[in-house]
């Protein structure tokens, strides 16, 4: 079939247009080590979104699972309780340190961690093939086609990708990004949506399944100040004027009877998956 659009080259062009993405490419560990504690805080209460994703995965008790971009273990930790073994890969030692703490707290020993960029991994040397490969919101590669092909090579049975459908954040939070960062930098914060990896896979002769579902993300904070500081730590550590951030959280957070503050956002999310060899 003749290609009219080279989706991987278009992805590369968009990727290269963001200084922030280029910095992550050069040294992702340096970026994420600084954010590891804040990231753990951000994902602490995301139980419903995690349960939605776990319910989609077709995992068997005897499986080995590779979680690429495992972060602090939002998926890897509960998955370890259902399969034979989990390998958690991430470039950030800070992230993996928290993941190991969580595995220990859950009494899990059937896991290993690998601190590498996915781009640098050699399948068969650094990591052996696993039954199932998962990448949840960790497709921020310059050469997405090469990364996706490596996912396929690393999987004996199936691959699952979770990625956003449409704009990478809700309208209210995107307005906040524009207020704090400006229009151009706000647009450079996210990545193109699921239609890019879907079409890149198609061009490579992999014809995956795709499903769009409303992922429900919950955040709970002890105070508005905690919400503000967590957001700043994740997105703009050098920000001096916190007024727009405080105004945003004052507007969107609801106070609970317990005295905590919470927010639930629903984001259209894509799961792209394929089973190898028609199994």
C-alpha positions in Angstrom: 0.0 0.0 0.0 1.3 3.4 -1.0 2.0 5.7 2.0 0.8 9.3 1.6 2.0 10.3 5.1 5.1 9.0 6.9 3.7 9.1 10.4 7.0 8.3 12.1 8.7 11.2 10.3 5.9 13.5 11.3 6.2 12.3 14.9 9.9 13.0 14.8 9.4 16.5 13.5 6.9 17.3 16.3 9.1 15.7 18.9 12.2 17.7 17.8 10.2 20.9 18.0 10.2 20.8 21.8 13.3 21.7 23.9 11.8 19.8 26.8 11.4 16.6 24.9 15.0 16.9 23.6 16.3 17.3 27.1 14.5 14.1 28.1 16.0 12.3 25.2 19.5 13.3 26.2 19.3 12.4 29.9 15.8 11.1 31.0 17.2 9.9 34.4 18.3 13.4 35.3 14.8 14.7 34.6 12.8 12.0 36.3 15.1 11.5 39.3 14.2 15.0 40.4 10.5 14.3 39.9 10.4 10.8 41.4 8.9 11.8 44.8 6.4 14.2 43.3 5.5 11.6 40.7 4.8 9.0 43.4 2.6 11.6 45.1 0.7 12.3 41.9 0.0 8.7 41.2 -0.7 7.6 44.7 -4.5 7.9 44.5 -4.9 6.8 40.8 -6.6 3.5 41.8 -9.5 3.6 39.5 -7.5 4.3 36.4 -5.1 1.6 37.4 -7.9 -0.9 37.9 -9.4 0.0 34.5 -6.0 -0.7 32.8 -5.5 -4.0 34.7 -8.9 -5.2 33.7 -8.0 -4.8 30.0 -4.8 -6.8 30.2 -5.1 -10.5 29.4 -2.5 -11.9 31.8 -2.1 -15.5 32.8 -0.7 -16.8 36.1 2.4 -18.3 34.4 3.2 -15.1 32.4 6.3 -13.0 32.5 5.6 -9.3 32.0 7.9 -6.4 30.9 6.7 -3.0 32.0 8.5 -0.3 29.9 8.7 3.0 31.6 7.5 1.4 34.8 8.0 4.6 36.9 7.2 4.0 40.6 5.3 0.8 39.9 1.7 1.9 39.5 1.1 -1.1 37.2 4.1 -3.3 37.9 3.4 -3.7 41.7 -0.2 -5.0 41.3 0.8 -7.1 38.3 3.5 -8.9 40.3 0.7 -10.3 42.5 -1.0 -12.1 39.5 1.9 -13.4 37.3 5.1 -15.4 37.6 7.4 -12.5 37.2 7.7 -8.8 36.3 10.6 -6.9 34.9 10.3 -3.1 35.5 12.4 -1.0 33.1 12.9 2.7 33.6 15.8 5.1 33.0 15.4 6.7 36.4 17.0 5.1 39.4 14.9 7.4 41.7 11.7 6.0 40.2 12.9 2.4 40.4 14.0 2.9 44.0 10.4 3.8 45.0 9.1 0.9 42.9 11.4 -1.5 44.9 10.1 0.0 48.2 6.5 -0.6 47.1 7.3 -4.2 46.0 8.8 -4.9 49.4 5.8 -3.3 51.2 3.6 -5.7 49.2 5.8 -8.7 49.9 6.7 -9.2 46.3 10.0 -10.9 45.3 9.1 -12.1 41.8 10.4 -9.0 40.0 13.6 -7.4 38.7 14.4 -3.9 37.8 16.5 -2.6 34.8 17.7 0.9 34.7 18.1 1.7 31.0 16.6 3.8 28.3 14.4 1.7 26.1 16.4 3.0 23.1 19.6 1.5 24.6 18.1 -1.9 25.4 19.3 -4.9 23.4 16.7 -7.7 23.4 18.4 -11.0 24.2 21.2 -9.3 26.1 19.9 -6.7 28.5 16.4 -8.1 28.6 15.0 -11.5 27.5 11.7 -11.8 25.7 8.6 -11.7 27.9 5.2 -13.1 27.4 3.6 -9.7 27.6 5.0 -6.2 27.1 3.3 -3.1 28.5 4.0 0.6 27.9 1.6 2.8 29.8 2.0 6.5 28.9 5.7 5.9 28.1 5.9 6.4 24.3 8.0 9.6 24.4 10.6 8.3 22.0 12.1 10.3 19.1 12.0 7.3 16.8 8.7 5.8 17.7 8.8 3.2 14.9 12.0 1.7 16.2 10.6 1.7 19.8 7.4 0.0 18.7 9.3 -2.6 16.7 11.4 -3.4 19.7 8.2 -3.9 21.8 7.1 -6.5 19.3 10.5 -8.2 19.3 10.4 -8.3 23.1 7.0 -9.9 23.3 6.3 -13.6 23.0 2.5 -13.2 23.0 1.2 -9.7 23.2 1.9 -6.0 23.6 -0.3 -3.4 25.3 0.1 0.4 24.9 -1.9 3.0 26.8 -1.8 6.5 25.4 -4.0 9.6 25.3 -6.8 10.2 22.8 -7.1 13.8 21.8 -5.4 16.5 23.8 -3.1 15.1 26.5 -4.8 17.0 29.3 -8.3 18.3 30.0 -9.5 21.7 28.9 -9.1 23.3 32.3 -5.6 22.1 32.9 -4.6 23.0 29.3 -5.8 26.5 30.1 -3.6 26.5 33.2 -0.5 25.4 31.1 -1.2 28.2 28.7 -1.5 30.8 31.5 1.7 29.6 33.2 3.9 28.7 30.2 2.4 30.5 27.3 0.7 29.1 24.2 3.7 27.8 22.4 5.4 26.1 25.4 2.1 24.6 26.5 1.6 23.0 23.2 5.1 21.5 23.4 4.4 19.9 26.8 2.5 16.9 25.5 2.8 14.4 22.7 0.7 13.6 19.6 -2.2 11.3 20.4 -2.8 7.6 19.7 -3.4 7.9 16.0 0.3 8.3 15.5 1.5 5.0 17.0 -1.6 3.3 15.5 -0.6 4.4 12.0 3.1 3.7 12.5 2.2 0.2 13.5 0.0 -0.2 10.4 2.8 1.0 8.2 5.1 -1.6 9.8 2.6 -4.4 8.9 1.3 -4.7 12.5 -2.5 -4.3 12.6 -3.5 -3.9 16.2 -6.7 -3.6 18.1 -7.7 -0.2 19.5 -10.2 0.7 22.1 -11.0 4.2 23.4 -12.3 4.4 27.0 -12.9 7.1 29.6 -10.0 6.7 32.1 -10.9 8.1 35.5 -8.0 9.8 37.3 -8.3 10.6 41.0 -6.1 13.0 43.0 -6.4 13.5 46.7 -4.4 16.2 48.7 -4.2 17.2 52.3 -4.4 20.8 51.3 -4.6 23.2 48.4 -1.0 24.1 49.2 0.1 20.5 48.7 -1.7 20.3 45.4 0.1 23.5 44.2 3.5 22.4 45.3 3.1 18.9 43.7 2.1 20.5 40.4 5.0 22.9 40.5 7.5 20.1 41.3 6.2 18.1 38.4 5.9 20.8 35.8 7.7 24.1 36.5 10.1 23.9 39.5 11.5 27.4 39.0 8.1 29.1 39.0 8.0 32.1 41.3 4.4 33.4 40.9 2.1 30.5 42.1 -1.1 32.6 41.9 -2.4 30.9 38.7 -1.7 27.5 40.1 -3.4 28.3 43.4 -6.4 29.8 41.6 -6.7 26.7 39.5 -6.7 24.2 42.4 -9.0 26.4 44.5 -11.5 26.2 41.6 -11.2 22.5 40.7 -10.7 20.8 44.0 -13.6 19.8 46.2 -13.3 19.6 50.0 -14.2 16.2 51.5 -15.8 15.6 54.8 -12.4 14.3 56.0 -10.8 17.7 55.3 -8.9 16.5 52.3 -9.2 17.9 48.8 -9.9 15.8 45.8 -10.4 16.0 42.0 -11.6 13.4 39.5 -10.8 13.9 35.8 -12.0 11.8 32.9 -9.7 11.6 30.0 -10.3 9.8 26.7 -7.7 7.1 26.6 -6.6 4.6 24.0 -5.4 1.1 24.5 -3.6 -0.3 21.5 -2.8 -4.0 21.6 -1.9 -6.9 19.4 -1.4 -10.6 19.8 1.5 -12.2 17.9 1.0 -15.0 15.5 -2.8 -15.0 15.8 -2.7 -16.7 19.2 
